Amino acid sequence: FNSTEPKDIKYMRSYYYNKIEVTRFDSDVRKFVGFTEFGVKKAETWNNDQGDLAV
């Protein structure tokens, strides 16, 4: 990686359970996205917690 532009950097963090992606945080979207019924509920909870999103 070789860039001086901060906009070229993307942070993603995925959470898996039994090899299935449950939720993902994407810095481009700036919120969590759920991919399962449980993941959608967790994403809603985490997205409503402004303290977690500020970090």
C-alpha positions in Angstrom: 0.0 0.0 0.0 1.4 3.4 -1.0 -0.8 6.4 -0.7 -0.7 9.8 1.0 -4.5 10.3 0.8 -6.4 9.3 3.9 -9.5 8.7 1.8 -7.8 5.8 0.2 -7.8 3.9 3.5 -10.8 1.7 4.3 -11.5 0.0 7.6 -13.7 -3.1 7.7 -14.4 -5.4 10.6 -16.5 -8.5 10.2 -17.9 -10.7 12.9 -18.5 -14.4 12.1 -20.3 -17.3 13.9 -19.9 -20.8 12.5 -18.2 -19.5 9.4 -21.2 -17.2 8.6 -20.7 -13.4 8.5 -23.1 -12.0 11.0 -22.2 -8.3 11.0 -19.7 -5.9 9.4 -18.5 -2.4 10.1 -17.4 -0.5 7.0 -15.7 2.9 7.4 -17.1 4.1 4.0 -20.7 3.6 5.2 -19.7 4.5 8.8 -22.1 2.0 10.3 -22.6 -1.7 11.1 -24.6 -3.9 8.6 -26.2 -7.2 9.6 -26.4 -10.2 7.4 -28.4 -12.6 9.6 -31.5 -12.0 11.7 -29.3 -11.8 14.8 -26.8 -9.6 13.0 -29.4 -7.1 11.9 -30.5 -6.7 15.5 -26.9 -6.3 16.8 -26.1 -3.8 14.0 -29.2 -1.7 15.0 -28.0 -1.7 18.6 -24.4 -0.8 17.8 -25.5 1.9 15.3 -27.6 3.5 18.0 -24.7 3.6 20.4 -22.9 6.9 19.3 -20.1 6.2 21.7 -19.0 3.1 19.8 -19.3 4.8 16.4 -17.2 7.7 17.5 -14.2 5.5 18.2 
